[in-house]
């Protein structure tokens, strides 16, 4: 049944795959934002530039996620030209992280960037059959 659903999703652009998701975004300087991504979502998470020089992480913790158990989620940062900047790494505790010092040269102050998420089947053959739209988690800006 799941395979048939995946095929239907790829053949009809009018069908929507909804996911209920709640994410808390934090940095080492104790900045925090909890978001529930979806259509019309437009939250802005500001990162203090001093956090980029320390050994801090930009961390996404999933508080609530309703996807199939045989699917996996991923998160990435994109620029305003739709270029992928960096993917978050899944950690042992289930959170997703990027070391801020690693993206320091990639993100320019006062420009908006975007954190997106997608969920795909873990099985690569099934994943090839599914067309999934990115979901905006939030905007991000270095201040």
N, C-alpha and C positions, 0 to 999 in steps of 0.2 A: 504494500500500500504506500509506503514512503517513497519508493522508487517512482510510482505513478504520479504522485504529487510533484516530485521534482521535475518530471518531464512536462507536466502541465504548466509549471511555473516558467519553463523555458519557452513554451509555445504561445503563451498568452500574456501580453504585457498588461492586460487589465486586471489580472489576478495579483493580489498583494500578499506578501508573507509578513505577518506582523510578529514582532518580538517585543516583549516587555523587558525593559532593561533599566537598571539604576546603577550609576557609577559615581564613586567618590574620587576626586582628583586631588592629590596633595603634592607638596614639595617639602624639602627639608627645612624650609624656614617657617613651617607650620601654616602656610597658605592652604586653604581647603575649599572645595566646591563640590556639592552633590547635585548631579543632573539626571534627568530622565529623558534621554534622547528621543527625538521623534520629529514628525513633520512640523515645521514652523519653529523648531527649537533654535534659540539664538543666544545661549549663555556665553559669557566671556570670562575666561580664567586668566588672570594676570600673574606673571612670574616676575619676581623682583630680580633685577640684573645681578645683584650680589649673590643670589642663590646659584647662578651659573658658574661662579668661580670656586665654590666649595665642592665637597664630595657629595652633593645632594642628588636625589633622584626625582624625576617627575613620575609619580606612581598613580596608576588607575586601579582601584579596587572595585570589583563587581559586588554590589550589595544585593542585586536581584537580577536574574537572567532566566528567561523562559525560552530556551531553545531545546531542540531534540538532544538527547544524551550522546548520540553518535555524531554530533556536529561540534565544531570548534570555532571559537571567536578570535579575532585578531584586531589590533588597533594600530593606526599609523598617523603620522603628522604630514599634512600637505600644505603647500604654499598657495597663494591666491591664483596662481596660474595652473593649478591642478597637478603640480609635480609632487610626487611622493618624496618626502624629506628623510624620514626615518621610521622604522617599524619598532613598536614596543616589544620587549622580550617578556615572555611568560615566565614567571618565577615559580619556585617550589610551593610558595604559600598561596598560589592562585592569583596573585596580583600581576599587573603588567607594568614594566618599568623602562625608563630611558635615563641613563646617567646624564645629568644636565651639562656637565663639562664636555661630553661627547657631542652635544648639539649646539654648543656655544657659538661655534663659527658658522653654523648653518642657519641660525635664526637671528635676524636683525632686529634691534630694538624698535619699538613703535610700529611694527608691521604685524598685521594679523595673519595667523596661521590657523589651521583647522585640524582637529583630531576627529578621525572617522573610524568607524568599526564596521566589520562585516562578519557574518557567520556562514561557514561552509561545512558540508559533510566531511568527516575525517577521511573517508574512502575517496582516494583521488579520482576514481572512475565516476563516482556519483557527483563529485565536485565539478567535473567537467560538464555535466549535464545541467547544472543549475546556474542561472544568471541572477546574481544578487546585487542589489544596489547598496552603495555605501550609505551608512547612517551617520549624520553629523552628531558627534558627542558634544563638542563645544568649540568655540573659537579660543585661541590662545595668543597672548601678546606678552612680549618682554617689556617691562617698564623700568 
